[in-house]
Amino acid sequence: MSNRKSTMVELVDELKKLPKSPAINFMIQEALAGEYHDYKNEKYICGKMESSQRLRRLGYPDLAQRIENGEFDETCDDDDKERLAKELTENMPPEQAEALLNTLGLN
């Protein structure tokens, strides 16, 4: 059993504990949409870095540090695996995609 917390659930709970502001409300909406998730993020190169940097700028280094320390590192679900496999096969030469899919256990 994993003790990992989700950015879409537990991070949202932590954000809701902070003083309300437009910036925190924006972060809550982004977290709910999966933008800080390890696999569901589509907006940022690295959603975790985006969330921790925003929190530091807003004056919440303790929560940022928890994110950086991996407290909210998710595992991928079947939908994430399917999306990753599709992206790899569409964007890599077939031999490389096949090798990577095998390495990642997605084949």
N, C-alpha and C positions, 0 to 999 in steps of 0.2 A: 504494500500500500504506500502511496506517495503522500508526502506532506506538502507537496507543491500547491501553491495558491494560484488562482486564476486572476488575470488582470481584468477579466470581464465580470467577476463576481467579488472576490475579496478585496481587490484594489479599489473597486467602485465603493465598497463599504468603507474603506479607509479614507477615500476622498470625501465621502459624505460626512465624515467626522470633522473635517477641516472647516474653518469659518467660510461661510458662503461668499462667493464672489463670482463675477462673470468668468474669470479665468478658470476657477475650480469647476464651475458648471460646465464649461467647455471641455475640460479634461474628463469629467464624468461621462459626458456624451460620447467622447472619443473612446473611452475605455469600454463603454457598453457596446459600441460599434465594432470592437475588436482591434482598434488601431494601435493598441499597446501590446497586443497578443503576439507571441513568438511566431505563430503560423498564419493567423487570420488577418494580420495587418496588411493593408494594401496601399496605405498612404505614405508611410515613412520607410526609409531604408532600414532603420532599426527602431521599432516602436518603443522598446525599453529605454533606449538612450533619449529619445524624444521626451518620454514621460519623466525620467529622472532629471533631465536638464530643465524642463519646465518647473518642476517642483523646487529645484534649487533656486531658480530665478524668483520664484514666488515666496521663498523663505522657509521651505520645508525640507531641509537637508536630511532629517532623520528618515522620512519616508522615501526620499530619493535613494538613500544609502541601502535601505531594505530592498528596493528594486534592483540596485546594482549588485547586491550580494546574492541575488538569485531567489529570493523568497517567492517571487511571482513568476517563476519560469514554468511554462506549461509544457506538457507533452502533446504530440500531435494526435489528433483523432483520425478516423477513417476518411472524413472529408478533406482534412489537411493533406493526408497522404495521397489521395487521389488528385488533388490540385497540384501538388508538388510533382508527381509523376507526369502529369499532363504538361506542366511548364517545362520540365526537363526534356521531354521527348519533342516538344515544339521548338526548343531553343538551342539544342545541342546536336552535334553530329550523332547519328544513330548508335555508333559503337560506343562513344563516350557516355551517351545517355543510358544505354543498356548496362554498362559497367557501373555507373553511379547508382542506378536503380537497384542493382544487385547488392552493392555495398551498403546501401541504406535499407535494404530489406523491403523494397517497394515492388519487387517483381514477384 
